[in-house]
C-alpha cells in the first residue's frame, strides 16, 4: 500500500521544446522557443471527497503557475494548455491524478541559449 504521507505529490515532467526558425538578422539574432511543460498532481484519499480535493489541487497549480507569467523575466509568456484527470488503480488504493500542461514562450540568442532575449 502507498504511504499516505507522500501525498499530495507533484511531479514536473521533462518538457518538450519546439523552435520557431526565423531568418537570422545579425550577430545577436534571437531564437523563439515554445516549451510545453507538464505538471502532474497525485492524491491518495482513503476518506473524503476526492473530486473536490483534486479540483482544489488543480486550481492551486494553475494559480501558482500564473502568478509570474514571465518566469522571473526569462519568458515572454506562460499559457495553460490543458488539464486532464485520471484514476490509477493500485492495490485497493486508487490514486487520482491530474496533468496540467503549460506552454512557456521564451527567446534566447541564437548563438548562446544562456542570453535571454
C-alpha positions as CSV (number, residue, x, y, z in Angstrom):
1,X,0.0,0.0,0.0
2,X,1.1,3.5,-0.7
3,X,2.2,5.8,2.1
4,X,-0.5,8.3,2.7
5,X,2.2,10.8,4.0
6,X,3.7,11.0,0.5
7,X,0.5,12.6,-0.9
8,X,-0.4,15.0,-2.4
9,X,2.6,14.7,-4.6
10,X,3.6,16.9,-7.6
11,X,5.8,15.9,-10.4
12,X,7.3,18.2,-13.1
13,X,8.0,16.1,-16.1
14,X,10.6,16.7,-18.8
15,X,9.4,19.4,-21.1
16,X,9.2,19.3,-24.9
17,X,10.6,22.2,-26.8
18,X,9.8,23.4,-30.3
19,X,11.8,26.1,-32.1
20,X,10.5,28.8,-34.4
21,X,13.2,29.3,-37.0
22,X,13.3,32.9,-38.4
23,X,15.9,34.3,-40.7
24,X,19.0,35.3,-38.7
25,X,19.4,39.0,-38.6
26,X,22.8,40.0,-37.3
27,X,25.1,38.5,-34.7
28,X,22.6,38.9,-31.9
29,X,19.6,37.3,-33.6
30,X,17.0,35.6,-31.3
31,X,15.6,32.2,-31.5
32,X,11.9,31.7,-30.4
33,X,11.2,28.7,-28.3
34,X,7.9,27.2,-27.1
35,X,8.3,24.8,-24.1
36,X,5.4,22.5,-23.3
37,X,5.7,21.8,-19.6
38,X,3.6,19.0,-18.0
39,X,2.9,19.2,-14.2
40,X,1.3,16.2,-12.5
41,X,-0.5,16.2,-9.2
42,X,-1.3,12.9,-7.4
43,X,-3.6,12.4,-4.5
44,X,-4.5,9.3,-2.4
45,X,-7.6,9.7,-0.3
46,X,-8.9,6.9,1.8
47,X,-11.8,9.1,3.0
48,X,-13.3,12.3,1.8
49,X,-14.4,14.0,-1.4
50,X,-11.7,13.0,-3.9
51,X,-13.1,15.2,-6.8
52,X,-13.3,18.3,-4.6
53,X,-9.7,17.7,-3.3
54,X,-8.4,17.1,-6.9
55,X,-10.3,20.2,-8.1
56,X,-8.6,22.3,-5.4
57,X,-5.2,21.0,-6.3
58,X,-5.8,21.8,-10.0
59,X,-6.9,25.3,-9.2
60,X,-3.9,25.8,-6.9
61,X,-1.5,24.6,-9.5
62,X,-3.0,26.8,-12.2
63,X,-2.9,29.8,-9.9
64,X,0.7,29.2,-8.9
65,X,1.9,28.9,-12.5
66,X,0.1,32.1,-13.5
67,X,1.4,34.2,-10.6
68,X,4.5,35.1,-12.6
69,X,3.8,34.6,-16.3
70,X,7.2,35.7,-17.4
71,X,9.0,33.2,-15.1
72,X,11.1,35.9,-13.4
73,X,11.6,37.9,-16.6
74,X,13.0,35.0,-18.5
75,X,9.9,34.2,-20.6
76,X,7.7,36.1,-22.9
77,X,4.5,34.4,-21.6
78,X,3.1,31.3,-19.8
79,X,-0.2,29.9,-21.1
80,X,-2.2,27.0,-19.7
81,X,-2.9,24.5,-22.5
82,X,-4.9,21.7,-20.9
83,X,-5.8,19.8,-17.7
84,X,-6.6,16.0,-17.8
85,X,-7.6,13.8,-14.9
86,X,-7.4,10.1,-14.4
87,X,-7.6,7.4,-11.8
88,X,-4.7,4.9,-11.4
89,X,-6.0,1.7,-9.7
90,X,-3.4,0.2,-7.4
91,X,-3.7,-2.3,-4.6
92,X,-7.1,-1.2,-3.5
93,X,-5.8,2.4,-3.1
94,X,-6.6,4.2,-6.3
95,X,-4.7,7.4,-6.9
96,X,-6.3,10.3,-8.5
97,X,-4.0,12.1,-10.9
98,X,-4.2,15.3,-13.0
99,X,-1.8,16.5,-15.6
100,X,-1.8,20.3,-16.3
101,X,0.2,21.3,-19.4
102,X,1.6,24.8,-19.9
103,X,3.2,26.4,-22.9
104,X,6.1,28.7,-22.0
105,X,7.2,31.1,-24.7
106,X,10.7,32.5,-24.5
107,X,13.5,33.7,-26.6
108,X,17.3,33.5,-26.4
109,X,20.2,34.5,-28.5
110,X,20.6,32.1,-31.5
111,X,24.3,31.5,-30.8
112,X,24.0,31.4,-27.0
113,X,21.0,30.0,-25.1
114,X,22.2,31.5,-21.8
115,X,21.5,35.0,-23.1
116,X,17.7,35.8,-22.8
117,X,16.1,37.9,-25.4
